Amino acid sequence: MTNTPADDKWFQHRADQLIHMEQLQRVERFNGRAAMLGIVIGVVVEGLTGFGIAHQIGLGGLVDGYAACRTQFLPFCF
């Protein structure tokens, strides 16, 4: 049995799909591991310095303002 050009095209398309899925899985695995590492580093730094993750990335003022708003220290809430 010989392969027709349509069969060859189908096999090539399927091979491209499999390669793409393998690359996508590899990238997603890397992103997940990087995120887990970032959270662990953030928690360790929080334990050492006492500043939360929001403060570490520069959002401390926003979080502090929200906490003040929630505890009624501010006359208005944003």
C-alpha positions as CSV (number, residue, x, y, z in Angstrom):
1,M,0.0,0.0,0.0
2,T,1.4,3.4,-1.0
3,N,0.8,6.7,0.8
4,T,-1.1,9.3,-1.1
5,P,-0.2,13.0,-0.8
6,A,-3.4,13.4,1.3
7,D,-2.1,10.7,3.7
8,D,1.3,12.4,3.9
9,K,-0.3,15.7,4.6
10,W,-2.4,14.2,7.4
11,F,0.6,12.5,9.0
12,Q,2.6,15.7,8.8
13,H,-0.3,17.7,10.4
14,R,-0.6,15.1,13.2
15,A,3.1,15.2,13.8
16,D,3.0,19.0,14.1
17,Q,0.1,18.8,16.5
18,L,2.0,16.3,18.7
19,I,5.1,18.4,18.7
20,H,3.1,21.5,19.6
21,M,1.4,19.7,22.5
22,E,4.7,18.5,23.9
23,Q,6.1,22.0,23.8
24,L,3.0,23.4,25.4
25,Q,3.2,20.8,28.2
26,R,6.9,21.7,28.8
27,V,6.3,25.4,28.9
28,E,3.3,25.0,31.3
29,R,5.4,22.8,33.6
30,F,8.1,25.4,33.7
31,N,5.6,28.2,34.4
32,G,4.1,26.2,37.3
33,R,7.5,25.4,38.8
34,A,8.5,29.1,38.5
35,A,5.3,30.2,40.2
36,M,5.8,27.7,43.0
37,L,9.3,28.9,43.5
38,G,8.2,32.5,43.5
39,I,5.6,31.9,46.2
40,V,8.1,30.0,48.4
41,I,10.7,32.8,48.1
42,G,8.0,35.4,48.9
43,V,6.9,33.5,52.0
44,V,10.5,33.0,53.2
45,V,11.2,36.8,52.7
46,E,8.0,37.6,54.5
47,G,9.1,35.4,57.4
48,L,12.6,37.1,57.5
49,T,11.5,40.7,57.1
50,G,7.9,40.8,58.3
51,F,6.7,42.5,55.0
52,G,4.0,40.6,53.1
53,I,4.2,39.7,49.5
54,A,2.1,42.8,48.5
55,H,4.7,45.0,50.2
56,Q,7.5,43.2,48.5
57,I,6.2,44.0,45.0
58,G,5.3,47.6,45.8
59,L,1.6,47.3,46.5
60,G,1.8,47.8,50.3
61,G,0.2,51.2,50.3
62,L,-2.8,49.8,48.5
63,V,-3.2,46.9,50.9
64,D,-2.7,49.2,53.9
65,G,-5.4,51.6,52.5
66,Y,-7.8,48.7,52.1
67,A,-7.2,47.4,55.6
68,A,-7.7,50.9,57.0
69,C,-10.9,51.2,55.0
70,R,-12.2,47.9,56.2
71,T,-11.5,48.8,59.8
72,Q,-13.2,52.2,59.5
73,F,-10.0,54.3,60.0
74,L,-10.8,56.3,56.9
75,P,-13.8,58.5,56.4
76,F,-14.3,57.1,52.9
77,C,-13.7,53.8,51.1
78,F,-12.3,53.6,47.6
